[in-house]
Every structure is written in C-alpha cells, then in structure tokens.
Amino acid sequence: MEKEKSPLDDWNLFNQQQETEIQGSNELKKEYLTVSEFLDSVNLELSKISCRVLGEISDVNPRDRYCFFVLKESNPDVESAIVECFIGWRSFEAYKHLLKDGMQVIVSGFPGIYKKSGRFRIDVSKIEPFGEGALKQAFEALKKKLEEKGYFSPERKKPVPDIIQRIGLVTSMAGAAIKDFMRNLGQYGFQIYHINVYVEGAYAVDSIISAIRYFNRNISGLDVIVLIRGGGSLESLKAFNDEDVANAIFDSKLPVITGIGHERDITIADLVADRSFSTPTAVAAFIRNQREQLIQNIQMVEDVLISSSESILEDLYDELELLKQNVLAGFENILQKYSFSIRHCAEKMHGCFKKVFDSFKEIERRFVSQVSQWHLLIKQMESSLSIFNQQAVNFFQASIERIRNQVEVLQAKLASLNPESILSKGYSIVYDSQNNLIKKATQVKKDDSIWIKLHKGKIISIVDKTEDF
C-alpha cells in the first residue's frame, strides 16, 4: 500500500504548484496548503534569517512578561517605514529599561508571521542602544534599574583584602591599559593571572563574563579580580555598561576592582564593582600604595614597640631598685632586732663546724695515706706491665715473621698454579658458548660456538672438525 503523500511534499514557498493528473482518473486535483500550513512553511524559512535592524522605538505596549512595540525608520532622509516587534519573557526582563519611545536601537532576532493575525513582525532576542543619545538614555535607565535592585548598595560590596598578592587580571593584551597597569604596579612579587578578553565589539560582553566566571571557578586563592581598559567613547565602553556584565560582577565571590576609561568615564561596571578607580593606573597605584603603606605601618609598629619596650624596661629597673632598697632595709631591721639570738646561734654553729672540720682533717689524713699506698702499688704494676708488654711484642714479632715466611712459600706455590701465568707461556683455555670449560673434544661438535682465552684477549670461533685421541 502506498504511503499517503503529505501536502508539504515538494512544496516550494516561492513557486506555485502545477496541476497534475492522477493516474487512472480523468478528474484533475489541485494540491494546496491550509493557511496554518502555509504560515508554518513561511515561518520555517524566515527562522533561518538572523537579522539586526536599526530603528527608533515607538508605540511600546508592555504586558506582564512580554512586550509589543514598533520599530520605525530613524533616518529622515529615506522613506518612512515601520516593522512590528515582539520581545518575549526570556529577553524582556533584561532589556525592558531600553523600551522607551524615541530610543534609537539595534534589535536582533528573527522575522516571522504571527499566525493569529497574519501580521509580519520581528521576534526580538536582543536590544542594543545606538548613538550617543541612546547610549546615555540606556545608561541612565540601566543605572536606575540596578540601583533599585540594590546592586550599588555599599552594604553588599565585598571587602578588598588588606594584603593583595594574587590578582586575576581581565583586560585586552593589545591595549595600553595592561602596559600602564603593569608599569605602575611596582616590584613587590605580585602573582598575576591574566585572561586576554575583547574590551569592545560584538564579543566583548561574553568574553568579559567568561573571564570573571573562570577566575571564580578555576583559580583558587585569588585575592581580587581586576577589570581594566583604556578610555574611549560611550560606544566603545558599551560592554562595560551591559547588564550581563553587571550581573557577573555582582555574582562574583571574589572582590572585583575596576579601572575603566579616563577620569570622566563612569560605567555601570564601576558602580557595581566592590572598588572602582578612574583609570588602570589608579588601580595599580592603589594596590602598590596598599603594599607600601603596609610596610610603613610595620616600620611604625616596630618603632613603637622598641620605644615602649625601652620605657617598660626603665620602669621595671626603677621598681627593682626600689624593691632592692626595701629588702636591704628589711634585712638590717631584722639583724638589729635579732642580733643577740643570731650571735648565740653563730657561736653554736662555730662549735659544730669545728667538730666537722676536725673530723674532715682526720678523713683527709687517712685519704692521703691511702692514696700514697695506691700510688706505690700502681708504680709496681706499671713496671710489671712494661716487662710483660715487651715480652708480648717480641713474641708477636717472631710469630708475624714466621707467618710471613709461610705466606711467601705458599704464594710461590700459588703463582706456579695460577692459570694466568700458564697462559703467559703460550697456553690457552677453551670455553663453550655457556662458558663451560672444554677439556675433551667430545664436549663439542661441528658448528658449535667456542671462545679461547689467551694471556691477552680472547678468540671466538666456530668448530669445523673434532678429533678424539
């Protein structure tokens, strides 16, 4: 059974279908699409066309989570034209601050036809302000929006460490900002991890966000993230006035320090950052001065400690002198009060000590007599030991001489039996390939590998013939 043919088979949006005659029937049938099928087919083709359209916003009609608006031609020198636009809930929250009548913008999205009304429109995914005026309006609108959300609140800003050592640097490798930053940072052994990003253009926002997230997720132990770039127009600084970049800074677990543009430039990124400076050079100077101030503070503390220690020691010395005088005065008072008792005790102690000293002298006399006896005995033993020592030396010398003679006799016998001495006379020793000594011709056969040890060197050979005697 043939599969039923779909009405969309062989359908070409831009060519009419030709009438065909069905085989076996005189009746002509015209293929067709329903309205819904037609619009589905048209929208399928249009969805392949990504567009970016410049125009001026008007007739803004916001709803709960989406919005309708009209984009009209903003160039007064060309024919007026309009196109309807729709922005859904995925993008509406991010760009609703730009949906103001008269705002000049570039909308990105895909064209299509709304089936229920048959009206052509652009399904918008992104809105970018265009022109100096629009960029200023967009800046103020986003600033107000983020301020209401608490992004600029001092209470939520993360504290910057007192000692900054490991820095995650986000900027372009090619710009002047990184050169100014590195030149003014100073030689204090900072560890700098740099991610090269776009700081303007279509890829700037995504690359900056990716760098901030990468540092938060992949580099442990960082003290701060530093986001810098040189000055420029409001258009060139557009990436730093983007809500997604502001969200990335706000969500960062690491403190973020910014130095964007010149003195007059203030961006949304600066307002959201935990600490911001007017230029990349100012950021470097802050980090350098922080380290220098810390060194100065340490030196000041050192001076204060030394001065305080000297003062404390002087006070302790004065107290010690006063205490010494009090102790001496106390002893004098006690001696005066108990002088009779002390003299009586002293006399008793003198008598006792005399007995002790007399006993000690008797012990000393006996000890000297005993030592004299030991000294005489030691002299006698030294004399006997000297005679024995000489006898022992003579005995060992005679024994050593006898053993030396025996060794020389044995050495002569061993030398005569040494294979090396035999080899020096022209003899040789033959081994097989397993280093076994060959004594008989029957130990090898033809084509066996043998080697011959000579007095100097060896010969490796192959057996050609054997003869057994």
PATIZA-732879 format. One line per field, with one value per residue (C-alpha): residue number from 1; residue in three letters; y, x, z. Coordinates in nm, 3 decimals, padded with zeros to 5 digits, always signed. Last residue first. Layout:
<recs>
resi (NUM:...)
resn (ala:...)
y (Y:...)
x (X:...)
z (Z:...)
</recs>
This chain:
<recs>
resi (469:468:467:466:465:464:463:462:461:460:459:458:457:456:455:454:453:452:451:450:449:448:447:446:445:444:443:442:441:440:439:438:437:436:435:434:433:432:431:430:429:428:427:426:425:424:423:422:421:420:419:418:417:416:415:414:413:412:411:410:409:408:407:406:405:404:403:402:401:400:399:398:397:396:395:394:393:392:391:390:389:388:387:386:385:384:383:382:381:380:379:378:377:376:375:374:373:372:371:370:369:368:367:366:365:364:363:362:361:360:359:358:357:356:355:354:353:352:351:350:349:348:347:346:345:344:343:342:341:340:339:338:337:336:335:334:333:332:331:330:329:328:327:326:325:324:323:322:321:320:319:318:317:316:315:314:313:312:311:310:309:308:307:306:305:304:303:302:301:300:299:298:297:296:295:294:293:292:291:290:289:288:287:286:285:284:283:282:281:280:279:278:277:276:275:274:273:272:271:270:269:268:267:266:265:264:263:262:261:260:259:258:257:256:255:254:253:252:251:250:249:248:247:246:245:244:243:242:241:240:239:238:237:236:235:234:233:232:231:230:229:228:227:226:225:224:223:222:221:220:219:218:217:216:215:214:213:212:211:210:209:208:207:206:205:204:203:202:201:200:199:198:197:196:195:194:193:192:191:190:189:188:187:186:185:184:183:182:181:180:179:178:177:176:175:174:173:172:171:170:169:168:167:166:165:164:163:162:161:160:159:158:157:156:155:154:153:152:151:150:149:148:147:146:145:144:143:142:141:140:139:138:137:136:135:134:133:132:131:130:129:128:127:126:125:124:123:122:121:120:119:118:117:116:115:114:113:112:111:110:109:108:107:106:105:104:103:102:101:100:99:98:97:96:95:94:93:92:91:90:89:88:87:86:85:84:83:82:81:80:79:78:77:76:75:74:73:72:71:70:69:68:67:66:65:64:63:62:61:60:59:58:57:56:55:54:53:52:51:50:49:48:47:46:45:44:43:42:41:40:39:38:37:36:35:34:33:32:31:30:29:28:27:26:25:24:23:22:21:20:19:18:17:16:15:14:13:12:11:10:9:8:7:6:5:4:3:2:1)
resn (phe:asp:glu:thr:lys:asp:val:ile:ser:ile:ile:lys:gly:lys:his:leu:lys:ile:trp:ile:ser:asp:asp:lys:lys:val:gln:thr:ala:lys:lys:ile:leu:asn:asn:gln:ser:asp:tyr:val:ile:ser:tyr:gly:lys:ser:leu:ile:ser:glu:pro:asn:leu:ser:ala:leu:lys:ala:gln:leu:val:glu:val:gln:asn:arg:ile:arg:glu:ile:ser:ala:gln:phe:phe:asn:val:ala:gln:gln:asn:phe:ile:ser:leu:ser:ser:glu:met:gln:lys:ile:leu:leu:his:trp:gln:ser:val:gln:ser:val:phe:arg:arg:glu:ile:glu:lys:phe:ser:asp:phe:val:lys:lys:phe:cys:gly:his:met:lys:glu:ala:cys:his:arg:ile:ser:phe:ser:tyr:lys:gln:leu:ile:asn:glu:phe:gly:ala:leu:val:asn:gln:lys:leu:leu:glu:leu:glu:asp:tyr:leu:asp:glu:leu:ile:ser:glu:ser:ser:ser:ile:leu:val:asp:glu:val:met:gln:ile:asn:gln:ile:leu:gln:glu:arg:gln:asn:arg:ile:phe:ala:ala:val:ala:thr:pro:thr:ser:phe:ser:arg:asp:ala:val:leu:asp:ala:ile:thr:ile:asp:arg:glu:his:gly:ile:gly:thr:ile:val:pro:leu:lys:ser:asp:phe:ile:ala:asn:ala:val:asp:glu:asp:asn:phe:ala:lys:leu:ser:glu:leu:ser:gly:gly:gly:arg:ile:leu:val:ile:val:asp:leu:gly:ser:ile:asn:arg:asn:phe:tyr:arg:ile:ala:ser:ile:ile:ser:asp:val:ala:tyr:ala:gly:glu:val:tyr:val:asn:ile:his:tyr:ile:gln:phe:gly:tyr:gln:gly:leu:asn:arg:met:phe:asp:lys:ile:ala:ala:gly:ala:met:ser:thr:val:leu:gly:ile:arg:gln:ile:ile:asp:pro:val:pro:lys:lys:arg:glu:pro:ser:phe:tyr:gly:lys:glu:glu:leu:lys:lys:lys:leu:ala:glu:phe:ala:gln:lys:leu:ala:gly:glu:gly:phe:pro:glu:ile:lys:ser:val:asp:ile:arg:phe:arg:gly:ser:lys:lys:tyr:ile:gly:pro:phe:gly:ser:val:ile:val:gln:met:gly:asp:lys:leu:leu:his:lys:tyr:ala:glu:phe:ser:arg:trp:gly:ile:phe:cys:glu:val:ile:ala:ser:glu:val:asp:pro:asn:ser:glu:lys:leu:val:phe:phe:cys:tyr:arg:asp:arg:pro:asn:val:asp:ser:ile:glu:gly:leu:val:arg:cys:ser:ile:lys:ser:leu:glu:leu:asn:val:ser:asp:leu:phe:glu:ser:val:thr:leu:tyr:glu:lys:lys:leu:glu:asn:ser:gly:gln:ile:glu:thr:glu:gln:gln:gln:asn:phe:leu:asn:trp:asp:asp:leu:pro:ser:lys:glu:lys:glu:met)
y (-03.918:-03.761:-03.549:-03.257:-03.056:-02.708:-02.573:-02.200:-01.942:-01.652:-01.557:-01.393:-01.113:-01.114:-01.439:-01.617:-01.729:-01.922:-01.899:-02.167:-02.172:-02.516:-02.569:-02.925:-03.084:-03.004:-03.191:-03.487:-03.292:-03.311:-03.049:-02.771:-02.534:-02.422:-02.059:-02.139:-02.078:-02.333:-02.247:-02.308:-02.214:-02.109:-02.181:-01.954:-01.906:-01.613:-01.853:-02.058:-01.743:-01.662:-02.012:-01.959:-02.289:-02.160:-01.844:-02.049:-02.231:-01.904:-01.752:-02.057:-02.010:-01.633:-01.696:-01.936:-01.678:-01.410:-01.647:-01.694:-01.319:-01.250:-01.505:-01.358:-01.007:-01.126:-01.288:-00.984:-00.755:-00.983:-00.987:-00.610:-00.573:-00.814:-00.612:-00.285:-00.440:-00.546:-00.192:-00.036:-00.273:-00.166:+00.201:+00.139:-00.021:+00.278:+00.518:+00.310:+00.328:+00.704:+00.737:+00.551:+00.783:+01.091:+00.956:+00.888:+01.243:+01.388:+01.184:+01.318:+01.673:+01.626:+01.513:+01.824:+02.042:+01.890:+01.933:+02.294:+02.344:+02.240:+02.480:+02.764:+02.686:+02.720:+03.052:+03.171:+03.074:+03.290:+03.575:+03.546:+03.546:+03.857:+04.034:+03.956:+04.307:+04.465:+04.184:+04.202:+04.578:+04.544:+04.269:+04.488:+04.783:+04.559:+04.428:+04.780:+04.901:+04.609:+04.673:+05.037:+04.933:+04.675:+04.933:+05.172:+04.892:+04.790:+05.148:+05.168:+04.834:+04.948:+05.268:+05.078:+04.828:+05.106:+05.275:+04.946:+04.853:+05.199:+05.181:+04.834:+04.949:+05.239:+05.002:+04.769:+05.064:+05.179:+04.828:+04.818:+05.162:+05.036:+04.733:+04.944:+05.202:+04.934:+04.810:+05.165:+05.275:+04.981:+05.073:+05.440:+05.341:+05.142:+05.465:+05.629:+05.376:+05.132:+04.906:+04.637:+04.678:+04.757:+05.130:+05.075:+04.808:+05.052:+05.289:+05.622:+05.796:+06.149:+06.045:+05.816:+05.472:+05.179:+05.091:+04.823:+04.617:+04.299:+04.112:+03.734:+03.556:+03.716:+03.744:+04.127:+04.133:+03.875:+04.059:+04.389:+04.214:+04.083:+04.432:+04.589:+04.928:+04.783:+04.638:+04.982:+05.144:+05.184:+05.347:+05.583:+05.694:+05.580:+05.538:+05.245:+04.912:+04.742:+04.461:+04.348:+04.032:+04.009:+03.787:+03.471:+03.152:+02.911:+02.967:+02.759:+02.866:+03.234:+03.308:+03.135:+03.327:+03.662:+03.554:+03.420:+03.746:+03.953:+03.727:+03.730:+04.109:+04.184:+03.953:+04.205:+04.488:+04.631:+04.508:+04.171:+03.945:+03.818:+03.639:+03.734:+03.559:+03.794:+03.683:+04.000:+03.992:+04.353:+04.515:+04.801:+04.814:+05.129:+04.963:+04.663:+04.879:+05.119:+04.827:+04.648:+04.960:+05.032:+04.760:+04.450:+04.201:+04.307:+04.307:+04.084:+04.044:+03.788:+03.909:+03.708:+03.921:+04.178:+04.246:+04.446:+04.235:+04.419:+04.395:+04.266:+04.519:+04.427:+04.701:+04.972:+04.936:+04.971:+04.647:+04.710:+04.611:+04.972:+05.080:+04.819:+04.962:+05.325:+05.256:+05.058:+05.353:+05.607:+05.404:+05.337:+05.709:+05.785:+05.514:+05.647:+05.997:+05.882:+05.658:+05.311:+05.127:+04.747:+04.519:+04.139:+03.842:+04.016:+03.820:+04.051:+04.104:+04.032:+04.028:+03.727:+03.796:+03.451:+03.317:+03.579:+03.598:+03.579:+03.765:+03.653:+03.849:+04.139:+04.493:+04.793:+05.094:+05.459:+05.541:+05.767:+05.583:+05.389:+05.012:+05.027:+04.953:+04.647:+04.488:+04.216:+04.143:+04.124:+03.880:+03.540:+03.677:+03.752:+04.055:+04.131:+04.375:+04.545:+04.696:+05.056:+05.259:+05.624:+05.685:+05.795:+06.123:+06.125:+05.820:+05.667:+05.422:+05.279:+04.993:+04.929:+04.771:+04.466:+04.349:+04.041:+03.933:+04.123:+04.334:+04.623:+04.816:+05.049:+05.253:+05.376:+05.260:+05.412:+05.196:+04.978:+04.614:+04.309:+03.995:+03.618:+03.451:+03.077:+03.145:+03.302:+02.967:+02.790:+03.091:+03.061:+02.688:+02.734:+03.016:+02.788:+02.502:+02.728:+02.870:+02.520:+02.410:+02.303:+02.040:+02.082:+01.766:+01.692:+01.419:+01.196:+00.919:+00.621:+00.821:+01.147:+01.447:+01.720:+02.094:+02.277:+02.407:+02.774:+02.864:+03.082:+02.866:+02.544:+02.242:+01.908:+01.733:+01.978:+01.829:+01.494:+01.195:+00.890:+00.590:+00.339:+00.000)
x (+09.261:+08.925:+08.923:+08.683:+08.611:+08.493:+08.414:+08.322:+08.550:+08.570:+08.926:+09.019:+09.238:+09.585:+09.709:+09.462:+09.102:+08.951:+08.585:+08.354:+08.049:+07.940:+07.943:+08.082:+08.059:+08.166:+08.230:+08.376:+08.697:+08.777:+08.865:+08.625:+08.550:+08.185:+08.124:+07.776:+07.908:+08.186:+08.516:+08.879:+09.186:+09.518:+09.895:+10.162:+10.378:+10.165:+09.870:+10.049:+10.099:+09.730:+09.631:+09.795:+09.949:+10.307:+10.186:+10.005:+10.328:+10.520:+10.242:+10.252:+10.624:+10.578:+10.289:+10.500:+10.779:+10.527:+10.380:+10.723:+10.792:+10.449:+10.511:+10.853:+10.706:+10.420:+10.654:+10.881:+10.582:+10.442:+10.775:+10.797:+10.442:+10.507:+10.811:+10.610:+10.316:+10.545:+10.684:+10.335:+10.208:+10.486:+10.412:+10.040:+10.113:+10.323:+10.042:+09.778:+09.984:+10.020:+09.646:+09.570:+09.792:+09.634:+09.282:+09.365:+09.490:+09.182:+08.948:+09.123:+09.100:+08.725:+08.661:+08.839:+08.637:+08.306:+08.393:+08.488:+08.160:+07.959:+08.142:+08.109:+07.737:+07.680:+07.868:+07.664:+07.337:+07.429:+07.533:+07.200:+06.995:+07.173:+07.134:+06.759:+06.617:+06.922:+06.954:+06.581:+06.594:+06.901:+06.729:+06.423:+06.634:+06.810:+06.477:+06.332:+06.643:+06.622:+06.247:+06.320:+06.596:+06.365:+06.086:+06.328:+06.454:+06.097:+06.010:+06.323:+06.241:+05.884:+06.010:+06.263:+05.997:+05.755:+06.017:+06.107:+05.742:+05.657:+05.947:+05.840:+05.478:+05.595:+05.803:+05.506:+05.283:+05.535:+05.543:+05.161:+05.152:+05.387:+05.165:+04.849:+05.034:+05.109:+04.748:+04.612:+04.873:+04.783:+04.414:+04.496:+04.698:+04.401:+04.197:+03.916:+03.909:+03.645:+03.607:+03.342:+03.229:+02.862:+02.917:+03.236:+03.068:+02.784:+03.042:+03.189:+03.431:+03.549:+03.884:+03.965:+03.846:+03.784:+03.962:+03.762:+03.821:+03.616:+03.611:+03.586:+03.251:+03.138:+02.758:+02.758:+03.044:+02.870:+02.539:+02.697:+02.849:+02.502:+02.354:+02.591:+02.750:+03.103:+03.039:+02.933:+03.268:+03.347:+03.006:+03.043:+03.371:+03.709:+03.941:+04.165:+04.058:+04.051:+03.887:+04.093:+03.975:+04.087:+04.264:+04.291:+04.344:+04.180:+04.172:+03.901:+03.551:+03.575:+03.853:+03.656:+03.338:+03.515:+03.680:+03.355:+03.172:+03.445:+03.449:+03.070:+03.043:+03.334:+03.235:+03.039:+03.285:+03.477:+03.702:+03.777:+03.949:+04.300:+04.294:+04.583:+04.690:+04.916:+05.123:+05.262:+05.629:+05.650:+05.813:+05.578:+05.220:+05.273:+05.432:+05.197:+04.882:+05.004:+05.100:+04.769:+04.569:+04.753:+04.555:+04.678:+04.652:+04.296:+04.172:+04.079:+04.355:+04.313:+04.549:+04.731:+04.913:+04.670:+04.715:+04.438:+04.182:+03.902:+03.570:+03.272:+03.004:+02.656:+02.635:+02.764:+02.446:+02.519:+02.350:+02.050:+01.779:+01.656:+02.009:+02.020:+01.711:+01.817:+02.161:+02.005:+01.780:+02.062:+02.297:+02.025:+01.948:+02.317:+02.354:+02.050:+02.196:+02.539:+02.412:+02.263:+02.119:+02.132:+01.827:+01.848:+01.617:+01.346:+01.081:+01.043:+00.695:+00.466:+00.093:-00.124:-00.333:-00.350:-00.049:+00.204:+00.438:+00.815:+01.145:+01.430:+01.617:+01.849:+01.726:+01.953:+01.833:+01.730:+01.507:+01.214:+00.958:+01.128:+01.191:+01.554:+01.474:+01.279:+01.600:+01.693:+01.341:+01.205:+01.468:+01.338:+00.985:+00.925:+01.003:+00.771:+00.836:+00.627:+00.808:+00.786:+00.888:+00.939:+01.119:+01.480:+01.641:+01.481:+01.683:+01.513:+01.287:+01.034:+01.047:+00.705:+00.648:+00.492:+00.607:+00.645:+00.620:+00.317:+00.241:+00.428:+00.288:+00.559:+00.418:+00.763:+01.123:+01.356:+01.543:+01.842:+01.775:+01.991:+01.860:+01.900:+01.726:+01.671:+01.352:+01.211:+01.206:+01.025:+00.797:+00.683:+00.619:+00.425:+00.229:+00.133:+00.041:-00.186:-00.349:-00.407:-00.186:-00.298:-00.265:-00.510:-00.697:-00.792:-01.057:-00.984:-00.864:-00.633:-00.318:-00.381:-00.338:-00.119:-00.181:+00.143:+00.238:+00.322:+00.684:+00.820:+00.745:+00.833:+00.631:+00.763:+00.594:+00.403:+00.057:+00.190:+00.159:-00.020:+00.212:+00.141:+00.000)
z (+02.074:+01.981:+01.668:+01.613:+01.295:+01.196:+01.540:+01.518:+01.680:+01.927:+02.027:+02.357:+02.491:+02.649:+02.801:+02.578:+02.646:+02.356:+02.264:+02.129:+01.901:+01.784:+01.405:+01.441:+01.779:+02.130:+02.459:+02.271:+02.208:+02.576:+02.840:+02.744:+03.034:+03.039:+02.948:+02.802:+02.447:+02.505:+02.673:+02.569:+02.777:+02.625:+02.661:+02.526:+02.839:+02.951:+02.969:+03.235:+03.445:+03.406:+03.508:+03.851:+03.976:+03.988:+04.150:+04.412:+04.507:+04.532:+04.742:+04.972:+05.036:+05.085:+05.324:+05.534:+05.561:+05.662:+05.925:+06.084:+06.082:+06.237:+06.513:+06.595:+06.604:+06.821:+07.078:+07.095:+07.147:+07.420:+07.603:+07.585:+07.719:+08.002:+08.116:+08.091:+08.280:+08.569:+08.596:+08.574:+08.844:+09.082:+09.017:+09.075:+09.411:+09.519:+09.417:+09.597:+09.921:+09.882:+09.818:+10.140:+10.342:+10.178:+10.248:+10.613:+10.658:+10.480:+10.700:+11.007:+10.867:+10.795:+11.151:+11.282:+11.037:+11.150:+11.515:+11.448:+11.248:+11.550:+11.776:+11.521:+11.475:+11.847:+11.846:+11.546:+11.713:+12.011:+11.780:+11.585:+11.901:+12.021:+11.679:+11.643:+11.617:+11.458:+11.208:+11.126:+11.070:+10.852:+10.650:+10.595:+10.484:+10.236:+10.101:+10.069:+09.885:+09.646:+09.586:+09.499:+09.261:+09.100:+09.059:+08.888:+08.661:+08.576:+08.477:+08.259:+08.099:+08.023:+07.860:+07.649:+07.544:+07.451:+07.231:+07.061:+07.012:+06.875:+06.628:+06.511:+06.480:+06.263:+06.047:+06.008:+05.916:+05.655:+05.502:+05.498:+05.337:+05.065:+04.999:+04.985:+04.779:+04.516:+04.505:+04.490:+04.232:+04.009:+04.026:+03.957:+03.650:+03.517:+03.538:+03.741:+04.022:+04.142:+04.446:+04.503:+04.144:+04.068:+04.004:+03.806:+03.590:+03.521:+03.377:+03.481:+03.244:+03.333:+03.481:+03.188:+03.084:+03.314:+03.639:+03.814:+04.129:+04.181:+04.514:+04.463:+04.500:+04.175:+04.145:+04.128:+03.878:+03.655:+03.690:+03.584:+03.281:+03.195:+03.236:+02.987:+03.058:+03.049:+02.702:+02.576:+02.650:+02.279:+02.218:+02.513:+02.359:+02.478:+02.773:+02.850:+02.994:+03.333:+03.532:+03.835:+04.014:+04.377:+04.634:+04.426:+04.629:+04.389:+04.014:+03.842:+03.943:+04.036:+03.784:+03.509:+03.595:+03.558:+03.232:+03.083:+03.163:+02.996:+02.687:+02.653:+02.677:+02.441:+02.156:+01.947:+01.987:+02.278:+02.558:+02.399:+02.650:+02.736:+03.072:+03.301:+03.623:+03.819:+04.121:+04.281:+04.384:+04.502:+04.201:+04.120:+03.990:+03.782:+03.478:+03.494:+03.494:+03.225:+02.997:+03.065:+02.981:+02.653:+02.477:+02.293:+02.580:+02.642:+03.001:+03.293:+03.555:+03.837:+04.110:+04.379:+04.642:+04.781:+05.155:+05.320:+05.134:+04.946:+05.129:+04.927:+04.840:+04.972:+05.235:+04.998:+04.783:+04.412:+04.303:+04.529:+04.279:+04.262:+04.178:+03.904:+03.732:+03.775:+03.629:+03.346:+03.254:+03.290:+03.071:+02.814:+02.791:+02.751:+02.488:+02.304:+02.291:+02.180:+01.905:+01.915:+02.215:+02.182:+02.204:+02.198:+02.134:+01.929:+01.737:+01.438:+01.296:+00.999:+01.072:+00.987:+01.298:+01.457:+01.272:+01.374:+01.077:+01.126:+01.129:+01.359:+01.624:+01.691:+01.756:+01.706:+01.899:+01.881:+02.178:+02.073:+02.286:+02.563:+02.570:+02.685:+03.054:+02.934:+02.806:+03.056:+03.179:+02.822:+02.697:+02.811:+02.861:+02.497:+02.281:+01.988:+01.707:+01.437:+01.141:+01.026:+00.724:+00.632:+00.304:+00.346:+00.450:+00.797:+00.905:+01.212:+01.027:+01.269:+01.519:+01.671:+02.011:+02.173:+02.519:+02.734:+03.099:+03.231:+02.924:+02.768:+02.469:+02.332:+02.042:+01.931:+01.917:+01.658:+01.409:+01.330:+01.240:+01.311:+01.140:+01.155:+00.862:+00.910:+01.101:+00.783:+00.603:+00.885:+00.926:+00.563:+00.599:+00.921:+00.757:+00.468:+00.695:+00.902:+00.590:+00.452:+00.174:-00.173:-00.449:-00.738:-00.847:-01.207:-01.266:-01.561:-01.332:-01.372:-01.299:-01.113:-01.340:-01.201:-01.159:-01.105:-00.761:-00.749:-00.680:-00.400:-00.097:-00.274:-00.170:-00.293:-00.001:+00.220:+00.137:+00.262:+00.024:+00.161:+00.176:-00.100:+00.000)
</recs>
